[in-house]
């Protein structure tokens, strides 16, 4: 297969010519003067590496847990991801005893599907591994880490657990960090009230990723640096970042990136929830006891009735556009934050994360406004904007959408 484009963002620069793809691999490149008769023409667009979203709870009304629709629901989730240029993903789900969610993801990761590829599982177990909600998103009090749950989560993942978030100040956290890192799992600094010194100590003990940096952690004060200050000043910590300009203001993102200038440590994520991609309107909460409904705005953001942010809804590709067009970051740098950096962090960079001869053909075709035109995962077209329309889950709309 030959793919023609005038702007192909290779790892070593932008090139004009033909990508040669055989099977799942990029096997060659021909310059623009080559005499090729049969090719796919994307001359009016740009081709960038496939996005690797390592923190994604749901999208398009589908959940990767598949608790309602089983495998069909997970396939809808993976297809929805592909429509925003995601070729690889860590589905972010909690493990619940008695369900088959983890096993289903493990089995589906072993075969081709018509969407993004599952490279691992991310556990951001918000109820039992450290999420404490209260003022400013953090509750005062402690809930011990359940080591039985930690061990069961690892075992049920069948080795696919790649990332697990923990609040390191909780009782039992040190044991959990030691156990997970011994299994090769990255442990993330998650939903934490740690001060600067506590956070730095957690990093020394093995915490190596910060979950949605700046959100649900102590912020920077001129007398107290907080957990955020530790995340920015530790040169080795891998830092997730949401760039929708609502979770973090553009000025704060600029400040954070000026402080932490090691570009290889930034990883763009979406942290998307089920209403990502939903039509404008009001939506019931998934918890039937909650009275707080969600509002999807005309711009596609999700707010609560008081106008506060209520979930992440914009894909990584939207954040990439923000960084390039509004903060004037070079696209080549932003591409690494969305693709190569997470692949390096989790050990997939030899095969994925950039356009390079010998690597997997994970490719995204975008227009000048950062709309996804087509997505190729492992050399297969898994999304085409002209064919794949109306991807949002109709069953979700019937169950959760409210009348105005």
C-alpha positions in Angstrom: 0.0 0.0 0.0 1.3 3.4 -1.0 0.1 6.6 0.9 0.7 10.0 -0.7 1.0 13.1 1.4 3.0 16.4 1.1 3.5 16.6 4.9 4.4 13.4 6.6 5.7 14.0 10.1 8.5 11.4 10.4 10.5 11.1 13.6 13.4 12.9 11.9 11.4 15.6 10.1 8.6 16.5 7.7 8.7 14.8 4.3 6.9 15.0 1.0 6.3 11.7 -0.7 4.9 8.2 -0.4 4.7 6.0 2.6 5.1 2.3 1.8 3.1 0.0 4.1 3.2 -3.8 4.1 1.0 -5.6 6.6 1.3 -3.7 9.8 4.7 -2.1 9.1 6.1 1.0 7.5 8.6 -0.5 5.1 9.7 2.3 2.9 9.4 5.9 1.7 9.5 7.2 -1.8 10.1 10.9 -2.5 7.5 13.1 -4.3 9.1 12.5 -7.7 8.6 8.7 -7.6 6.4 7.2 -10.3 3.6 5.5 -8.4 0.3 4.8 -10.1 -1.8 3.2 -7.4 -1.9 5.1 -4.1 -4.1 6.6 -1.5 -4.0 10.4 -1.9 -3.9 12.6 1.2 -1.9 15.4 -0.5 -4.2 18.1 0.9 -3.7 16.9 4.5 -1.0 16.1 7.0 -0.1 12.6 8.4 1.1 12.4 12.0 1.8 9.4 14.2 -1.1 7.7 15.9 -2.0 9.1 19.3 -1.5 7.0 22.4 -4.1 7.9 25.1 -3.0 6.3 28.3 -5.8 7.8 30.4 -9.3 7.4 28.9 -12.4 6.3 30.9 -14.9 6.3 28.1 -16.0 8.0 24.9 -19.0 8.4 22.5 -21.3 6.9 25.2 -19.3 3.7 25.4 -17.3 2.3 28.4 -14.3 0.0 28.1 -15.7 -2.0 31.1 -18.4 -3.3 28.8 -20.7 -3.9 31.8 -23.9 -3.3 29.8 -23.0 -4.2 26.2 -20.0 -6.6 26.6 -17.7 -6.9 23.7 -19.9 -4.9 21.4 -19.7 -1.9 23.8 -15.9 -2.2 24.0 -15.7 -2.2 20.2 -17.8 0.9 20.1 -15.4 2.5 22.5 -12.4 1.6 20.4 -14.0 2.9 17.2 -14.9 6.1 18.9 -11.3 6.6 19.9 -10.1 6.0 16.4 -12.4 8.8 15.2 -10.2 11.2 17.2 -6.9 9.8 16.0 -6.2 7.5 18.8 -4.5 4.3 17.6 -3.3 3.0 21.0 -5.0 3.2 24.4 -4.8 2.1 28.0 -8.5 1.8 28.9 -9.0 3.3 32.3 -11.3 1.2 34.4 -11.7 -0.1 38.0 -11.6 -3.7 38.7 -14.7 -5.1 40.3 -14.8 -8.6 41.7 -17.3 -10.8 40.0 -17.1 -9.0 36.6 -15.3 -10.0 33.5 -14.2 -6.5 32.4 -10.4 -7.1 32.7 -10.5 -10.5 31.1 -12.6 -9.1 28.2 -10.0 -6.4 27.6 -7.1 -8.9 27.8 -8.8 -11.2 25.2 -9.7 -8.3 22.9 -6.1 -7.0 23.0 -5.0 -10.2 21.3 -6.9 -9.7 18.1 -7.5 -7.1 15.4 -10.4 -4.8 15.8 -11.9 -1.9 13.9 -10.6 0.8 16.2 -7.8 1.6 18.6 -5.4 -1.0 19.9 -5.4 -2.0 23.6 -1.8 -1.9 24.8 -2.5 -2.3 28.5 -4.9 -1.4 31.4 -4.9 1.7 33.6 -6.5 1.4 37.0 -7.5 4.8 38.4 -9.5 3.1 41.2 -11.1 6.3 42.5 -13.1 4.7 45.3 -10.7 2.3 46.8 -7.2 3.4 46.0 -7.3 7.0 47.2 -9.9 9.2 45.6 -11.2 11.5 48.4 -13.8 14.1 47.3 -14.5 17.3 49.2 -13.5 20.9 49.1 -11.3 21.6 46.1 -11.9 18.0 45.0 -10.1 16.5 48.0 -11.6 15.1 51.1 -9.9 15.3 54.5 -9.4 11.9 56.1 -7.7 8.6 55.2 -8.8 5.4 53.7 -6.2 2.6 53.9 -5.0 0.9 50.7 -6.6 -2.5 50.3 -3.7 -4.8 49.5 -6.0 -7.7 48.7 -7.6 -5.5 46.1 -4.2 -4.4 44.7 -3.0 -8.0 44.3 -6.4 -9.1 42.8 -6.3 -6.2 40.4 -2.8 -7.3 39.1 -3.7 -11.0 38.9 -7.0 -10.3 37.1 -5.2 -8.1 34.5 -3.2 -11.2 33.4 -0.1 -9.0 33.2 -1.9 -6.2 31.2 -2.0 -3.7 34.1 0.5 -1.1 33.1 -0.5 2.0 35.2 -2.1 2.2 38.6 -2.8 5.4 40.5 -2.4 5.8 44.3 -2.5 8.7 46.8 0.9 8.0 48.4 0.0 9.5 51.8 -2.6 6.8 52.5 -1.8 4.0 55.0 -0.4 1.0 53.2 0.6 3.0 50.2 4.3 2.1 50.5 3.5 -1.6 50.4 1.3 -1.1 47.4 3.9 0.9 45.6 6.6 -1.7 46.2 4.3 -4.6 45.1 3.2 -2.9 41.9 6.6 -1.7 40.8 8.0 -5.3 41.4 5.4 -6.4 38.8 6.6 -3.8 36.3 3.5 -1.6 36.8 4.0 2.2 36.7 2.5 3.8 39.8 1.0 7.2 39.5 0.7 10.1 42.0 -3.1 10.3 42.0 -5.7 12.5 43.8 -3.4 13.4 46.6 -3.1 15.8 49.5 0.7 15.3 49.7 2.8 18.4 50.4 6.0 19.0 48.4 8.2 16.9 50.7 5.8 14.0 50.9 5.4 13.9 47.1 9.2 14.0 46.6 9.6 11.1 49.0 6.9 9.1 47.1 8.8 9.7 43.9 11.9 8.3 45.5 10.0 5.2 46.6 8.9 4.4 43.0 6.0 6.6 42.0 7.0 7.6 38.4 3.9 9.2 36.8 1.7 12.1 37.8 -2.1 11.7 37.1 -3.6 14.6 35.2 -1.0 16.9 36.6 -2.3 20.0 38.5 -5.7 18.5 38.9 -6.7 17.1 42.3 -3.4 17.8 44.0 -2.1 20.5 46.2 -1.2 23.5 44.0 1.7 26.0 44.1 1.7 28.7 46.7 4.6 31.1 47.2 5.3 29.7 50.6 4.2 26.1 50.0 5.1 24.3 46.7 2.6 21.5 47.1 2.4 18.3 45.1 2.2 20.2 41.8 5.5 21.9 42.6 7.1 18.5 43.2 5.8 17.1 39.9 7.3 20.0 38.0 10.7 20.0 39.8 11.3 16.3 39.7 13.2 15.8 36.4 12.4 12.1 36.1 8.7 12.2 36.8 6.5 11.5 33.7 3.7 14.1 33.7 0.3 13.6 32.3 -1.4 16.8 31.1 -4.9 17.7 29.8 -4.7 20.5 27.3 -8.4 21.4 26.8 -7.6 24.8 28.5 -10.4 24.2 31.0 -8.7 21.7 33.3 -5.6 23.9 33.2 -5.6 27.5 32.0 -3.3 28.1 29.0 -1.2 30.5 31.0 -0.6 27.8 33.7 0.3 25.3 31.0 2.9 27.8 29.6 4.3 28.2 33.1 4.4 24.5 33.8 6.2 23.8 30.6 8.7 26.6 31.2 9.5 25.1 34.6 9.7 21.5 33.4 11.7 21.8 30.2 12.5 18.1 29.6 10.1 17.7 26.7 10.3 13.9 26.9 8.5 13.8 30.3 5.2 15.4 29.1 2.4 13.1 28.0 -0.9 14.4 26.7 -4.0 12.6 27.8 -7.7 13.1 27.4 -9.2 11.7 30.6 -12.4 11.5 28.6 -15.7 10.3 30.1 -18.8 8.8 28.5 -20.3 12.1 27.3 -17.2 12.9 25.2 -18.5 13.4 21.7 -22.1 13.7 22.9 -24.7 16.1 21.3 -25.5 19.3 23.1 -28.0 18.8 25.9 -28.6 17.6 29.5 -27.6 14.2 30.7 -28.5 12.2 33.8 -25.6 11.1 36.1 -24.7 7.4 36.0 -25.3 7.3 39.8 -29.1 7.2 40.2 -28.8 8.7 43.7 -27.1 11.8 42.4 -29.1 14.9 41.6 -26.3 16.6 39.7 -27.0 16.3 36.0 -24.5 17.1 33.3 -24.7 19.8 30.6 -22.9 19.3 27.3 -22.3 22.8 25.9 -22.5 23.8 22.2 -18.7 23.7 22.3 -18.7 20.1 23.5 -17.6 20.7 27.1 -19.3 19.1 30.1 -20.4 21.3 33.0 -22.5 20.8 36.1 -25.7 22.9 36.8 -23.4 25.5 38.6 -21.2 25.9 35.5 -18.3 24.0 36.9 -16.3 21.5 34.9 -17.8 18.1 35.2 -15.7 15.6 33.3 -13.2 15.7 30.4 -14.8 15.6 27.0 -12.2 16.8 24.5 -9.8 14.4 22.8 -6.0 14.7 22.8 -6.2 16.0 19.2 -8.1 19.0 20.4 -5.4 19.7 23.0 -2.7 19.4 20.3 -4.5 22.1 18.3 -4.6 24.3 21.4 -0.9 24.0 22.0 0.1 24.6 18.4 -2.4 27.4 17.5 -2.8 29.2 20.8 0.5 28.6 22.6 2.6 28.5 19.5 4.3 25.2 20.4 5.9 23.4 17.4 3.8 20.6 16.1 6.8 18.3 16.1 7.1 18.8 19.8 3.4 18.4 20.5 3.3 15.2 18.4 6.0 13.6 20.7 3.9 14.5 23.8 0.9 12.7 22.3 2.6 9.7 20.8 6.3 9.0 21.3 6.7 10.1 24.9 4.0 7.7 26.3 5.3 4.9 24.2 8.8 5.5 25.7 7.4 5.7 29.2 5.6 2.3 28.9 8.1 0.5 26.7 6.4 0.5 23.3 8.7 2.9 21.5 10.6 0.3 19.5 7.5 -0.5 17.6 5.2 2.5 18.0 5.0 6.2 18.7 6.5 7.7 15.6 6.6 7.4 11.8 9.8 5.6 11.1 10.8 2.7 8.8 10.3 -0.6 10.5 7.7 0.7 13.0 4.0 -0.1 13.1 1.9 1.9 10.6 -0.1 3.8 13.3 -1.1 6.9 11.3 -3.5 9.8 11.6 -4.6 12.0 8.7 -5.6 15.4 9.8 -6.7 18.6 8.1 -5.5 22.1 8.9 -8.2 22.5 11.7 -7.0 19.3 13.4 -10.1 17.2 12.4 -9.4 13.6 12.0 -9.8 12.5 8.3 -8.6 8.9 8.6 -6.9 6.6 11.1 -4.7 3.6 10.5 -3.8 1.2 13.3 -1.2 -1.5 12.5 -1.5 -0.7 8.8 -5.3 -1.1 8.7 -7.7 1.8 8.1 -9.9 1.8 11.2 -11.6 5.1 10.7 -12.7 7.1 7.6 -14.6 10.4 8.2 -16.6 9.9 5.0 -17.8 6.4 6.0 -17.8 6.3 9.8 -20.5 8.7 10.8 -22.9 8.8 13.7 -20.6 6.8 16.0 -22.2 7.9 19.3 -24.0 5.2 21.3 -27.7 5.4 20.7 -28.5 3.3 23.7 -26.6 5.8 25.9 -28.7 8.7 24.5 -31.9 6.9 25.2 -30.9 6.1 28.8 -29.2 9.3 29.9 -30.2 12.2 27.7 -32.8 14.5 29.4 -35.6 16.5 27.8 -34.9 20.2 27.8 
